[in-house]
Amino acid sequence: MRPNTHVLCRQVNDGAVLIHLETNQIYDLNRTGYRIWQLLQEGSDPSAIEDRLRQEFDVEPAVAASELRALLERLSSEGLIEEGTDATGPAA
């Protein structure tokens, strides 16, 4: 998963605002959501993101997994993230 190229992210206080340029929709992310967004931008996969959340926010594994899954589903349903491909593109 990676951020959609048509989405701008701007840090605001402890969180961030996402602006989907194709739909003109605006989304607020809290501090945890913004951290997940940053990790997605870095190319981290969901498993690595979950590990980082548990370390950085001292949260139980089940809670981290549940919260991450819910946010990724929401971001995906709103078209804010998309499936990524490697540098060589999709497999033939």
PyMOL Python script that loads the backbone (N, CA, C, O; Angstrom):
from pymol import cmd

cmd.read_pdbstr("""\
ATOM      1  N   MET A   1       0.845  -1.180   0.000  1.00  0.00           N
ATOM      2  CA  MET A   1       0.000   0.000   0.000  1.00  0.00           C
ATOM      3  C   MET A   1       0.887   1.238   0.000  1.00  0.00           C
ATOM      4  O   MET A   1       1.954   1.261   0.614  1.00  0.00           O
ATOM      5  N   ARG A   2       0.427   2.251  -0.693  1.00  0.00           N
ATOM      6  CA  ARG A   2       1.150   3.519  -0.722  1.00  0.00           C
ATOM      7  C   ARG A   2       0.143   4.652  -0.908  1.00  0.00           C
ATOM      8  O   ARG A   2      -0.964   4.424  -1.396  1.00  0.00           O
ATOM      9  N   PRO A   3       0.522   5.871  -0.520  1.00  0.00           N
ATOM     10  CA  PRO A   3      -0.377   7.006  -0.718  1.00  0.00           C
ATOM     11  C   PRO A   3      -0.665   7.230  -2.207  1.00  0.00           C
ATOM     12  O   PRO A   3       0.221   7.081  -3.048  1.00  0.00           O
ATOM     13  N   ASN A   4      -1.882   7.581  -2.513  1.00  0.00           N
ATOM     14  CA  ASN A   4      -2.273   7.943  -3.868  1.00  0.00           C
ATOM     15  C   ASN A   4      -1.511   9.207  -4.262  1.00  0.00           C
ATOM     16  O   ASN A   4      -1.386  10.130  -3.457  1.00  0.00           O
ATOM     17  N   THR A   5      -1.007   9.256  -5.477  1.00  0.00           N
ATOM     18  CA  THR A   5      -0.229  10.416  -5.935  1.00  0.00           C
ATOM     19  C   THR A   5      -1.076  11.679  -6.052  1.00  0.00           C
ATOM     20  O   THR A   5      -0.530  12.775  -6.182  1.00  0.00           O
ATOM     21  N   HIS A   6      -2.395  11.542  -6.008  1.00  0.00           N
ATOM     22  CA  HIS A   6      -3.296  12.691  -6.112  1.00  0.00           C
ATOM     23  C   HIS A   6      -3.753  13.193  -4.745  1.00  0.00           C
ATOM     24  O   HIS A   6      -4.752  13.903  -4.636  1.00  0.00           O
ATOM     25  N   VAL A   7      -3.009  12.816  -3.702  1.00  0.00           N
ATOM     26  CA  VAL A   7      -3.358  13.229  -2.341  1.00  0.00           C
ATOM     27  C   VAL A   7      -2.213  14.039  -1.753  1.00  0.00           C
ATOM     28  O   VAL A   7      -1.063  13.599  -1.736  1.00  0.00           O
ATOM     29  N   LEU A   8      -2.549  15.234  -1.272  1.00  0.00           N
ATOM     30  CA  LEU A   8      -1.577  16.070  -0.571  1.00  0.00           C
ATOM     31  C   LEU A   8      -1.743  15.874   0.926  1.00  0.00           C
ATOM     32  O   LEU A   8      -2.854  15.690   1.422  1.00  0.00           O
ATOM     33  N   CYS A   9      -0.638  15.916   1.629  1.00  0.00           N
ATOM     34  CA  CYS A   9      -0.655  15.782   3.080  1.00  0.00           C
ATOM     35  C   CYS A   9       0.046  16.987   3.676  1.00  0.00           C
ATOM     36  O   CYS A   9       1.152  17.337   3.265  1.00  0.00           O
ATOM     37  N   ARG A  10      -0.594  17.619   4.643  1.00  0.00           N
ATOM     38  CA  ARG A  10      -0.001  18.753   5.351  1.00  0.00           C
ATOM     39  C   ARG A  10      -0.133  18.525   6.844  1.00  0.00           C
ATOM     40  O   ARG A  10      -1.221  18.252   7.353  1.00  0.00           O
ATOM     41  N   GLN A  11       0.990  18.641   7.539  1.00  0.00           N
ATOM     42  CA  GLN A  11       0.967  18.485   8.987  1.00  0.00           C
ATOM     43  C   GLN A  11       0.252  19.673   9.615  1.00  0.00           C
ATOM     44  O   GLN A  11       0.471  20.825   9.241  1.00  0.00           O
ATOM     45  N   VAL A  12      -0.609  19.360  10.579  1.00  0.00           N
ATOM     46  CA  VAL A  12      -1.352  20.373  11.320  1.00  0.00           C
ATOM     47  C   VAL A  12      -1.325  19.957  12.791  1.00  0.00           C
ATOM     48  O   VAL A  12      -1.867  18.916  13.161  1.00  0.00           O
ATOM     49  N   ASN A  13      -0.688  20.785  13.623  1.00  0.00           N
ATOM     50  CA  ASN A  13      -0.553  20.465  15.050  1.00  0.00           C
ATOM     51  C   ASN A  13       0.037  19.068  15.207  1.00  0.00           C
ATOM     52  O   ASN A  13       1.108  18.791  14.666  1.00  0.00           O
ATOM     53  N   ASP A  14      -0.642  18.180  15.940  1.00  0.00           N
ATOM     54  CA  ASP A  14      -0.142  16.827  16.167  1.00  0.00           C
ATOM     55  C   ASP A  14      -0.558  15.851  15.069  1.00  0.00           C
ATOM     56  O   ASP A  14      -0.094  14.711  15.054  1.00  0.00           O
ATOM     57  N   GLY A  15      -1.407  16.271  14.170  1.00  0.00           N
ATOM     58  CA  GLY A  15      -1.912  15.379  13.134  1.00  0.00           C
ATOM     59  C   GLY A  15      -1.620  15.921  11.750  1.00  0.00           C
ATOM     60  O   GLY A  15      -0.606  16.580  11.519  1.00  0.00           O
ATOM     61  N   ALA A  16      -2.534  15.625  10.831  1.00  0.00           N
ATOM     62  CA  ALA A  16      -2.350  16.075   9.456  1.00  0.00           C
ATOM     63  C   ALA A  16      -3.704  16.197   8.770  1.00  0.00           C
ATOM     64  O   ALA A  16      -4.719  15.679   9.237  1.00  0.00           O
ATOM     65  N   VAL A  17      -3.677  16.894   7.656  1.00  0.00           N
ATOM     66  CA  VAL A  17      -4.838  17.022   6.795  1.00  0.00           C
ATOM     67  C   VAL A  17      -4.457  16.422   5.446  1.00  0.00           C
ATOM     68  O   VAL A  17      -3.404  16.733   4.890  1.00  0.00           O
ATOM     69  N   LEU A  18      -5.327  15.559   4.930  1.00  0.00           N
ATOM     70  CA  LEU A  18      -5.145  14.993   3.600  1.00  0.00           C
ATOM     71  C   LEU A  18      -6.135  15.655   2.668  1.00  0.00           C
ATOM     72  O   LEU A  18      -7.303  15.826   3.020  1.00  0.00           O
ATOM     73  N   ILE A  19      -5.685  16.028   1.485  1.00  0.00           N
ATOM     74  CA  ILE A  19      -6.561  16.632   0.481  1.00  0.00           C
ATOM     75  C   ILE A  19      -6.478  15.778  -0.775  1.00  0.00           C
ATOM     76  O   ILE A  19      -5.419  15.658  -1.392  1.00  0.00           O
ATOM     77  N   HIS A  20      -7.610  15.184  -1.145  1.00  0.00           N
ATOM     78  CA  HIS A  20      -7.674  14.379  -2.362  1.00  0.00           C
ATOM     79  C   HIS A  20      -7.961  15.331  -3.516  1.00  0.00           C
ATOM     80  O   HIS A  20      -9.067  15.859  -3.634  1.00  0.00           O
ATOM     81  N   LEU A  21      -6.968  15.547  -4.357  1.00  0.00           N
ATOM     82  CA  LEU A  21      -7.075  16.553  -5.425  1.00  0.00           C
ATOM     83  C   LEU A  21      -8.111  16.208  -6.489  1.00  0.00           C
ATOM     84  O   LEU A  21      -8.626  17.106  -7.155  1.00  0.00           O
ATOM     85  N   GLU A  22      -8.423  14.938  -6.660  1.00  0.00           N
ATOM     86  CA  GLU A  22      -9.407  14.548  -7.668  1.00  0.00           C
ATOM     87  C   GLU A  22     -10.841  14.706  -7.187  1.00  0.00           C
ATOM     88  O   GLU A  22     -11.748  14.895  -7.997  1.00  0.00           O
ATOM     89  N   THR A  23     -11.057  14.630  -5.870  1.00  0.00           N
ATOM     90  CA  THR A  23     -12.421  14.719  -5.336  1.00  0.00           C
ATOM     91  C   THR A  23     -12.653  15.979  -4.517  1.00  0.00           C
ATOM     92  O   THR A  23     -13.788  16.287  -4.155  1.00  0.00           O
ATOM     93  N   ASN A  24     -11.574  16.716  -4.222  1.00  0.00           N
ATOM     94  CA  ASN A  24     -11.629  17.902  -3.368  1.00  0.00           C
ATOM     95  C   ASN A  24     -12.108  17.593  -1.950  1.00  0.00           C
ATOM     96  O   ASN A  24     -12.582  18.484  -1.246  1.00  0.00           O
ATOM     97  N   GLN A  25     -11.988  16.346  -1.534  1.00  0.00           N
ATOM     98  CA  GLN A  25     -12.353  15.954  -0.175  1.00  0.00           C
ATOM     99  C   GLN A  25     -11.165  16.193   0.748  1.00  0.00           C
ATOM    100  O   GLN A  25     -10.012  16.042   0.346  1.00  0.00           O
ATOM    101  N   ILE A  26     -11.459  16.565   1.983  1.00  0.00           N
ATOM    102  CA  ILE A  26     -10.440  16.825   2.991  1.00  0.00           C
ATOM    103  C   ILE A  26     -10.661  15.856   4.151  1.00  0.00           C
ATOM    104  O   ILE A  26     -11.790  15.634   4.589  1.00  0.00           O
ATOM    105  N   TYR A  27      -9.559  15.288   4.637  1.00  0.00           N
ATOM    106  CA  TYR A  27      -9.604  14.302   5.712  1.00  0.00           C
ATOM    107  C   TYR A  27      -8.634  14.715   6.809  1.00  0.00           C
ATOM    108  O   TYR A  27      -7.529  15.175   6.522  1.00  0.00           O
ATOM    109  N   ASP A  28      -9.039  14.554   8.053  1.00  0.00           N
ATOM    110  CA  ASP A  28      -8.172  14.834   9.200  1.00  0.00           C
ATOM    111  C   ASP A  28      -7.580  13.530   9.717  1.00  0.00           C
ATOM    112  O   ASP A  28      -8.273  12.517   9.815  1.00  0.00           O
ATOM    113  N   LEU A  29      -6.306  13.566  10.042  1.00  0.00           N
ATOM    114  CA  LEU A  29      -5.652  12.436  10.690  1.00  0.00           C
ATOM    115  C   LEU A  29      -5.158  12.883  12.056  1.00  0.00           C
ATOM    116  O   LEU A  29      -4.593  13.968  12.194  1.00  0.00           O
ATOM    117  N   ASN A  30      -5.371  12.044  13.067  1.00  0.00           N
ATOM    118  CA  ASN A  30      -4.803  12.346  14.374  1.00  0.00           C
ATOM    119  C   ASN A  30      -3.319  11.982  14.351  1.00  0.00           C
ATOM    120  O   ASN A  30      -2.782  11.617  13.305  1.00  0.00           O
ATOM    121  N   ARG A  31      -2.672  12.079  15.481  1.00  0.00           N
ATOM    122  CA  ARG A  31      -1.230  11.835  15.552  1.00  0.00           C
ATOM    123  C   ARG A  31      -0.869  10.426  15.089  1.00  0.00           C
ATOM    124  O   ARG A  31       0.096  10.241  14.346  1.00  0.00           O
ATOM    125  N   THR A  32      -1.637   9.443  15.523  1.00  0.00           N
ATOM    126  CA  THR A  32      -1.367   8.061  15.132  1.00  0.00           C
ATOM    127  C   THR A  32      -1.611   7.861  13.642  1.00  0.00           C
ATOM    128  O   THR A  32      -0.812   7.221  12.958  1.00  0.00           O
ATOM    129  N   GLY A  33      -2.707   8.406  13.142  1.00  0.00           N
ATOM    130  CA  GLY A  33      -3.013   8.302  11.717  1.00  0.00           C
ATOM    131  C   GLY A  33      -1.947   8.950  10.854  1.00  0.00           C
ATOM    132  O   GLY A  33      -1.586   8.431   9.798  1.00  0.00           O
ATOM    133  N   TYR A  34      -1.449  10.088  11.311  1.00  0.00           N
ATOM    134  CA  TYR A  34      -0.390  10.774  10.577  1.00  0.00           C
ATOM    135  C   TYR A  34       0.889   9.940  10.565  1.00  0.00           C
ATOM    136  O   TYR A  34       1.592   9.891   9.555  1.00  0.00           O
ATOM    137  N   ARG A  35       1.189   9.286  11.683  1.00  0.00           N
ATOM    138  CA  ARG A  35       2.381   8.442  11.731  1.00  0.00           C
ATOM    139  C   ARG A  35       2.246   7.274  10.763  1.00  0.00           C
ATOM    140  O   ARG A  35       3.212   6.909  10.094  1.00  0.00           O
ATOM    141  N   ILE A  36       1.055   6.685  10.682  1.00  0.00           N
ATOM    142  CA  ILE A  36       0.804   5.610   9.730  1.00  0.00           C
ATOM    143  C   ILE A  36       1.007   6.129   8.308  1.00  0.00           C
ATOM    144  O   ILE A  36       1.614   5.451   7.480  1.00  0.00           O
ATOM    145  N   TRP A  37       0.502   7.325   8.024  1.00  0.00           N
ATOM    146  CA  TRP A  37       0.663   7.919   6.697  1.00  0.00           C
ATOM    147  C   TRP A  37       2.153   8.090   6.367  1.00  0.00           C
ATOM    148  O   TRP A  37       2.585   7.774   5.258  1.00  0.00           O
ATOM    149  N   GLN A  38       2.924   8.582   7.318  1.00  0.00           N
ATOM    150  CA  GLN A  38       4.360   8.764   7.102  1.00  0.00           C
ATOM    151  C   GLN A  38       5.031   7.426   6.783  1.00  0.00           C
ATOM    152  O   GLN A  38       5.870   7.345   5.885  1.00  0.00           O
ATOM    153  N   LEU A  39       4.664   6.394   7.512  1.00  0.00           N
ATOM    154  CA  LEU A  39       5.257   5.082   7.281  1.00  0.00           C
ATOM    155  C   LEU A  39       4.860   4.517   5.920  1.00  0.00           C
ATOM    156  O   LEU A  39       5.662   3.850   5.266  1.00  0.00           O
ATOM    157  N   LEU A  40       3.632   4.781   5.493  1.00  0.00           N
ATOM    158  CA  LEU A  40       3.214   4.380   4.148  1.00  0.00           C
ATOM    159  C   LEU A  40       4.049   5.113   3.094  1.00  0.00           C
ATOM    160  O   LEU A  40       4.464   4.512   2.103  1.00  0.00           O
ATOM    161  N   GLN A  41       4.293   6.404   3.308  1.00  0.00           N
ATOM    162  CA  GLN A  41       5.107   7.177   2.377  1.00  0.00           C
ATOM    163  C   GLN A  41       6.527   6.622   2.284  1.00  0.00           C
ATOM    164  O   GLN A  41       7.154   6.682   1.227  1.00  0.00           O
ATOM    165  N   GLU A  42       7.028   6.085   3.388  1.00  0.00           N
ATOM    166  CA  GLU A  42       8.373   5.508   3.410  1.00  0.00           C
ATOM    167  C   GLU A  42       8.422   4.135   2.756  1.00  0.00           C
ATOM    168  O   GLU A  42       9.503   3.581   2.556  1.00  0.00           O
ATOM    169  N   GLY A  43       7.261   3.581   2.420  1.00  0.00           N
ATOM    170  CA  GLY A  43       7.211   2.274   1.774  1.00  0.00           C
ATOM    171  C   GLY A  43       7.055   1.102   2.719  1.00  0.00           C
ATOM    172  O   GLY A  43       7.219  -0.048   2.312  1.00  0.00           O
ATOM    173  N   SER A  44       6.739   1.377   3.980  1.00  0.00           N
ATOM    174  CA  SER A  44       6.555   0.296   4.955  1.00  0.00           C
ATOM    175  C   SER A  44       5.308  -0.508   4.636  1.00  0.00           C
ATOM    176  O   SER A  44       4.297   0.048   4.207  1.00  0.00           O
ATOM    177  N   ASP A  45       5.377  -1.818   4.845  1.00  0.00           N
ATOM    178  CA  ASP A  45       4.198  -2.655   4.657  1.00  0.00           C
ATOM    179  C   ASP A  45       3.403  -2.696   5.973  1.00  0.00           C
ATOM    180  O   ASP A  45       3.919  -2.296   7.017  1.00  0.00           O
ATOM    181  N   PRO A  46       2.162  -3.172   5.929  1.00  0.00           N
ATOM    182  CA  PRO A  46       1.326  -3.167   7.137  1.00  0.00           C
ATOM    183  C   PRO A  46       1.956  -3.863   8.340  1.00  0.00           C
ATOM    184  O   PRO A  46       1.790  -3.403   9.469  1.00  0.00           O
ATOM    185  N   SER A  47       2.665  -4.949   8.124  1.00  0.00           N
ATOM    186  CA  SER A  47       3.299  -5.653   9.234  1.00  0.00           C
ATOM    187  C   SER A  47       4.356  -4.784   9.911  1.00  0.00           C
ATOM    188  O   SER A  47       4.429  -4.727  11.138  1.00  0.00           O
ATOM    189  N   ALA A  48       5.169  -4.115   9.110  1.00  0.00           N
ATOM    190  CA  ALA A  48       6.203  -3.225   9.657  1.00  0.00           C
ATOM    191  C   ALA A  48       5.567  -2.031  10.364  1.00  0.00           C
ATOM    192  O   ALA A  48       6.060  -1.583  11.399  1.00  0.00           O
ATOM    193  N   ILE A  49       4.477  -1.519   9.806  1.00  0.00           N
ATOM    194  CA  ILE A  49       3.784  -0.387  10.424  1.00  0.00           C
ATOM    195  C   ILE A  49       3.222  -0.802  11.779  1.00  0.00           C
ATOM    196  O   ILE A  49       3.337  -0.066  12.759  1.00  0.00           O
ATOM    197  N   GLU A  50       2.622  -1.973  11.829  1.00  0.00           N
ATOM    198  CA  GLU A  50       2.070  -2.458  13.096  1.00  0.00           C
ATOM    199  C   GLU A  50       3.170  -2.568  14.147  1.00  0.00           C
ATOM    200  O   GLU A  50       2.969  -2.170  15.295  1.00  0.00           O
ATOM    201  N   ASP A  51       4.320  -3.099  13.772  1.00  0.00           N
ATOM    202  CA  ASP A  51       5.438  -3.210  14.713  1.00  0.00           C
ATOM    203  C   ASP A  51       5.866  -1.835  15.222  1.00  0.00           C
ATOM    204  O   ASP A  51       6.099  -1.656  16.418  1.00  0.00           O
ATOM    205  N   ARG A  52       5.969  -0.872  14.316  1.00  0.00           N
ATOM    206  CA  ARG A  52       6.383   0.482  14.716  1.00  0.00           C
ATOM    207  C   ARG A  52       5.360   1.119  15.647  1.00  0.00           C
ATOM    208  O   ARG A  52       5.732   1.780  16.617  1.00  0.00           O
ATOM    209  N   LEU A  53       4.068   0.926  15.360  1.00  0.00           N
ATOM    210  CA  LEU A  53       3.022   1.484  16.229  1.00  0.00           C
ATOM    211  C   LEU A  53       3.131   0.919  17.642  1.00  0.00           C
ATOM    212  O   LEU A  53       3.006   1.648  18.626  1.00  0.00           O
ATOM    213  N   ARG A  54       3.364  -0.385  17.730  1.00  0.00           N
ATOM    214  CA  ARG A  54       3.488  -1.003  19.053  1.00  0.00           C
ATOM    215  C   ARG A  54       4.680  -0.432  19.807  1.00  0.00           C
ATOM    216  O   ARG A  54       4.608  -0.228  21.019  1.00  0.00           O
ATOM    217  N   GLN A  55       5.764  -0.175  19.106  1.00  0.00           N
ATOM    218  CA  GLN A  55       6.962   0.377  19.741  1.00  0.00           C
ATOM    219  C   GLN A  55       6.772   1.843  20.123  1.00  0.00           C
ATOM    220  O   GLN A  55       7.057   2.238  21.253  1.00  0.00           O
ATOM    221  N   GLU A  56       6.294   2.638  19.186  1.00  0.00           N
ATOM    222  CA  GLU A  56       6.233   4.086  19.375  1.00  0.00           C
ATOM    223  C   GLU A  56       5.087   4.537  20.273  1.00  0.00           C
ATOM    224  O   GLU A  56       5.197   5.560  20.949  1.00  0.00           O
ATOM    225  N   PHE A  57       3.990   3.787  20.285  1.00  0.00           N
ATOM    226  CA  PHE A  57       2.814   4.212  21.040  1.00  0.00           C
ATOM    227  C   PHE A  57       2.511   3.300  22.223  1.00  0.00           C
ATOM    228  O   PHE A  57       1.512   3.501  22.914  1.00  0.00           O
ATOM    229  N   ASP A  58       3.361   2.296  22.467  1.00  0.00           N
ATOM    230  CA  ASP A  58       3.193   1.392  23.592  1.00  0.00           C
ATOM    231  C   ASP A  58       1.757   0.870  23.663  1.00  0.00           C
ATOM    232  O   ASP A  58       1.064   1.041  24.666  1.00  0.00           O
ATOM    233  N   VAL A  59       1.333   0.235  22.581  1.00  0.00           N
ATOM    234  CA  VAL A  59      -0.033  -0.255  22.467  1.00  0.00           C
ATOM    235  C   VAL A  59      -0.001  -1.785  22.341  1.00  0.00           C
ATOM    236  O   VAL A  59       0.956  -2.355  21.816  1.00  0.00           O
ATOM    237  N   GLU A  60      -1.039  -2.423  22.820  1.00  0.00           N
ATOM    238  CA  GLU A  60      -1.143  -3.880  22.739  1.00  0.00           C
ATOM    239  C   GLU A  60      -1.191  -4.325  21.273  1.00  0.00           C
ATOM    240  O   GLU A  60      -1.753  -3.623  20.432  1.00  0.00           O
ATOM    241  N   PRO A  61      -0.606  -5.486  20.965  1.00  0.00           N
ATOM    242  CA  PRO A  61      -0.592  -5.970  19.579  1.00  0.00           C
ATOM    243  C   PRO A  61      -1.976  -6.060  18.932  1.00  0.00           C
ATOM    244  O   PRO A  61      -2.143  -5.667  17.777  1.00  0.00           O
ATOM    245  N   ALA A  62      -2.964  -6.569  19.660  1.00  0.00           N
ATOM    246  CA  ALA A  62      -4.315  -6.701  19.096  1.00  0.00           C
ATOM    247  C   ALA A  62      -4.923  -5.340  18.781  1.00  0.00           C
ATOM    248  O   ALA A  62      -5.605  -5.178  17.769  1.00  0.00           O
ATOM    249  N   VAL A  63      -4.675  -4.372  19.644  1.00  0.00           N
ATOM    250  CA  VAL A  63      -5.197  -3.020  19.429  1.00  0.00           C
ATOM    251  C   VAL A  63      -4.503  -2.383  18.224  1.00  0.00           C
ATOM    252  O   VAL A  63      -5.160  -1.776  17.379  1.00  0.00           O
ATOM    253  N   ALA A  64      -3.183  -2.519  18.144  1.00  0.00           N
ATOM    254  CA  ALA A  64      -2.436  -1.956  17.014  1.00  0.00           C
ATOM    255  C   ALA A  64      -2.925  -2.547  15.699  1.00  0.00           C
ATOM    256  O   ALA A  64      -3.138  -1.823  14.726  1.00  0.00           O
ATOM    257  N   ALA A  65      -3.102  -3.864  15.674  1.00  0.00           N
ATOM    258  CA  ALA A  65      -3.548  -4.540  14.450  1.00  0.00           C
ATOM    259  C   ALA A  65      -4.942  -4.087  14.039  1.00  0.00           C
ATOM    260  O   ALA A  65      -5.194  -3.821  12.864  1.00  0.00           O
ATOM    261  N   SER A  66      -5.838  -4.000  15.001  1.00  0.00           N
ATOM    262  CA  SER A  66      -7.218  -3.606  14.730  1.00  0.00           C
ATOM    263  C   SER A  66      -7.311  -2.164  14.233  1.00  0.00           C
ATOM    264  O   SER A  66      -7.986  -1.878  13.244  1.00  0.00           O
ATOM    265  N   GLU A  67      -6.628  -1.266  14.930  1.00  0.00           N
ATOM    266  CA  GLU A  67      -6.662   0.152  14.548  1.00  0.00           C
ATOM    267  C   GLU A  67      -6.025   0.367  13.169  1.00  0.00           C
ATOM    268  O   GLU A  67      -6.546   1.125  12.351  1.00  0.00           O
ATOM    269  N   LEU A  68      -4.909  -0.299  12.924  1.00  0.00           N
ATOM    270  CA  LEU A  68      -4.238  -0.167  11.631  1.00  0.00           C
ATOM    271  C   LEU A  68      -5.127  -0.686  10.511  1.00  0.00           C
ATOM    272  O   LEU A  68      -5.284  -0.024   9.485  1.00  0.00           O
ATOM    273  N   ARG A  69      -5.706  -1.854  10.696  1.00  0.00           N
ATOM    274  CA  ARG A  69      -6.576  -2.438   9.671  1.00  0.00           C
ATOM    275  C   ARG A  69      -7.753  -1.506   9.375  1.00  0.00           C
ATOM    276  O   ARG A  69      -8.094  -1.290   8.212  1.00  0.00           O
ATOM    277  N   ALA A  70      -8.366  -0.961  10.408  1.00  0.00           N
ATOM    278  CA  ALA A  70      -9.512  -0.064  10.220  1.00  0.00           C
ATOM    279  C   ALA A  70      -9.112   1.188   9.439  1.00  0.00           C
ATOM    280  O   ALA A  70      -9.831   1.615   8.537  1.00  0.00           O
ATOM    281  N   LEU A  71      -7.957   1.778   9.789  1.00  0.00           N
ATOM    282  CA  LEU A  71      -7.532   2.988   9.080  1.00  0.00           C
ATOM    283  C   LEU A  71      -7.170   2.676   7.635  1.00  0.00           C
ATOM    284  O   LEU A  71      -7.548   3.424   6.734  1.00  0.00           O
ATOM    285  N   LEU A  72      -6.447   1.590   7.396  1.00  0.00           N
ATOM    286  CA  LEU A  72      -6.086   1.240   6.018  1.00  0.00           C
ATOM    287  C   LEU A  72      -7.322   0.975   5.162  1.00  0.00           C
ATOM    288  O   LEU A  72      -7.366   1.361   3.994  1.00  0.00           O
ATOM    289  N   GLU A  73      -8.321   0.320   5.740  1.00  0.00           N
ATOM    290  CA  GLU A  73      -9.573   0.081   5.012  1.00  0.00           C
ATOM    291  C   GLU A  73     -10.254   1.393   4.674  1.00  0.00           C
ATOM    292  O   GLU A  73     -10.749   1.566   3.561  1.00  0.00           O
ATOM    293  N   ARG A  74     -10.284   2.316   5.620  1.00  0.00           N
ATOM    294  CA  ARG A  74     -10.920   3.616   5.386  1.00  0.00           C
ATOM    295  C   ARG A  74     -10.159   4.418   4.327  1.00  0.00           C
ATOM    296  O   ARG A  74     -10.765   4.980   3.415  1.00  0.00           O
ATOM    297  N   LEU A  75      -8.822   4.468   4.454  1.00  0.00           N
ATOM    298  CA  LEU A  75      -8.012   5.195   3.475  1.00  0.00           C
ATOM    299  C   LEU A  75      -8.182   4.601   2.080  1.00  0.00           C
ATOM    300  O   LEU A  75      -8.269   5.335   1.095  1.00  0.00           O
ATOM    301  N   SER A  76      -8.229   3.298   1.999  1.00  0.00           N
ATOM    302  CA  SER A  76      -8.404   2.629   0.712  1.00  0.00           C
ATOM    303  C   SER A  76      -9.784   2.912   0.123  1.00  0.00           C
ATOM    304  O   SER A  76      -9.900   3.204  -1.067  1.00  0.00           O
ATOM    305  N   SER A  77     -10.829   2.827   0.944  1.00  0.00           N
ATOM    306  CA  SER A  77     -12.191   3.050   0.446  1.00  0.00           C
ATOM    307  C   SER A  77     -12.399   4.484  -0.044  1.00  0.00           C
ATOM    308  O   SER A  77     -13.245   4.733  -0.903  1.00  0.00           O
ATOM    309  N   GLU A  78     -11.630   5.418   0.502  1.00  0.00           N
ATOM    310  CA  GLU A  78     -11.726   6.817   0.088  1.00  0.00           C
ATOM    311  C   GLU A  78     -10.763   7.144  -1.060  1.00  0.00           C
ATOM    312  O   GLU A  78     -10.716   8.281  -1.530  1.00  0.00           O
ATOM    313  N   GLY A  79      -9.999   6.147  -1.505  1.00  0.00           N
ATOM    314  CA  GLY A  79      -9.067   6.356  -2.613  1.00  0.00           C
ATOM    315  C   GLY A  79      -7.815   7.131  -2.224  1.00  0.00           C
ATOM    316  O   GLY A  79      -7.148   7.710  -3.082  1.00  0.00           O
ATOM    317  N   LEU A  80      -7.497   7.143  -0.939  1.00  0.00           N
ATOM    318  CA  LEU A  80      -6.333   7.893  -0.468  1.00  0.00           C
ATOM    319  C   LEU A  80      -5.050   7.081  -0.544  1.00  0.00           C
ATOM    320  O   LEU A  80      -3.957   7.643  -0.617  1.00  0.00           O
ATOM    321  N   ILE A  81      -5.182   5.752  -0.527  1.00  0.00           N
ATOM    322  CA  ILE A  81      -4.033   4.879  -0.716  1.00  0.00           C
ATOM    323  C   ILE A  81      -4.376   3.886  -1.817  1.00  0.00           C
ATOM    324  O   ILE A  81      -5.544   3.673  -2.144  1.00  0.00           O
ATOM    325  N   GLU A  82      -3.341   3.288  -2.376  1.00  0.00           N
ATOM    326  CA  GLU A  82      -3.533   2.333  -3.452  1.00  0.00           C
ATOM    327  C   GLU A  82      -2.482   1.248  -3.350  1.00  0.00           C
ATOM    328  O   GLU A  82      -1.492   1.384  -2.632  1.00  0.00           O
ATOM    329  N   GLU A  83      -2.709   0.179  -4.072  1.00  0.00           N
ATOM    330  CA  GLU A  83      -1.722  -0.902  -4.108  1.00  0.00           C
ATOM    331  C   GLU A  83      -0.486  -0.387  -4.803  1.00  0.00           C
ATOM    332  O   GLU A  83      -0.577   0.252  -5.851  1.00  0.00           O
ATOM    333  N   GLY A  84       0.673  -0.660  -4.227  1.00  0.00           N
ATOM    334  CA  GLY A  84       1.940  -0.233  -4.813  1.00  0.00           C
ATOM    335  C   GLY A  84       2.509  -1.314  -5.707  1.00  0.00           C
ATOM    336  O   GLY A  84       2.136  -2.483  -5.609  1.00  0.00           O
ATOM    337  N   THR A  85       3.421  -0.907  -6.585  1.00  0.00           N
ATOM    338  CA  THR A  85       4.164  -1.851  -7.408  1.00  0.00           C
ATOM    339  C   THR A  85       5.629  -1.569  -7.211  1.00  0.00           C
ATOM    340  O   THR A  85       6.009  -0.485  -6.768  1.00  0.00           O
ATOM    341  N   ASP A  86       6.451  -2.539  -7.539  1.00  0.00           N
ATOM    342  CA  ASP A  86       7.882  -2.313  -7.405  1.00  0.00           C
ATOM    343  C   ASP A  86       8.383  -1.489  -8.573  1.00  0.00           C
ATOM    344  O   ASP A  86       7.610  -1.140  -9.466  1.00  0.00           O
ATOM    345  N   ALA A  87       9.662  -1.177  -8.575  1.00  0.00           N
ATOM    346  CA  ALA A  87      10.253  -0.284  -9.590  1.00  0.00           C
ATOM    347  C   ALA A  87      10.139  -0.838 -10.997  1.00  0.00           C
ATOM    348  O   ALA A  87      10.181  -0.074 -11.961  1.00  0.00           O
ATOM    349  N   THR A  88       9.993  -2.162 -11.140  1.00  0.00           N
ATOM    350  CA  THR A  88       9.901  -2.726 -12.470  1.00  0.00           C
ATOM    351  C   THR A  88       8.460  -2.816 -12.950  1.00  0.00           C
ATOM    352  O   THR A  88       8.211  -3.220 -14.086  1.00  0.00           O
ATOM    353  N   GLY A  89       7.521  -2.449 -12.108  1.00  0.00           N
ATOM    354  CA  GLY A  89       6.111  -2.475 -12.490  1.00  0.00           C
ATOM    355  C   GLY A  89       5.479  -3.800 -12.137  1.00  0.00           C
ATOM    356  O   GLY A  89       6.125  -4.673 -11.558  1.00  0.00           O
ATOM    357  N   PRO A  90       4.206  -3.951 -12.488  1.00  0.00           N
ATOM    358  CA  PRO A  90       3.487  -5.177 -12.146  1.00  0.00           C
ATOM    359  C   PRO A  90       4.039  -6.371 -12.913  1.00  0.00           C
ATOM    360  O   PRO A  90       4.589  -6.229 -14.005  1.00  0.00           O
ATOM    361  N   ALA A  91       3.883  -7.538 -12.326  1.00  0.00           N
ATOM    362  CA  ALA A  91       4.351  -8.769 -12.980  1.00  0.00           C
ATOM    363  C   ALA A  91       3.540  -9.051 -14.218  1.00  0.00           C
ATOM    364  O   ALA A  91       2.350  -8.741 -14.273  1.00  0.00           O
ATOM    365  N   ALA A  92       4.178  -9.638 -15.215  1.00  0.00           N
ATOM    366  CA  ALA A  92       3.499  -9.945 -16.488  1.00  0.00           C
ATOM    367  C   ALA A  92       2.684 -11.190 -16.386  1.00  0.00           C
ATOM    368  O   ALA A  92       2.049 -11.594 -17.360  1.00  0.00           O
TER     369      ALA A  92
END
""", "prot")
cmd.dss("prot")
cmd.show_as("cartoon", "prot")
cmd.util.cbc("prot")
cmd.orient("prot")
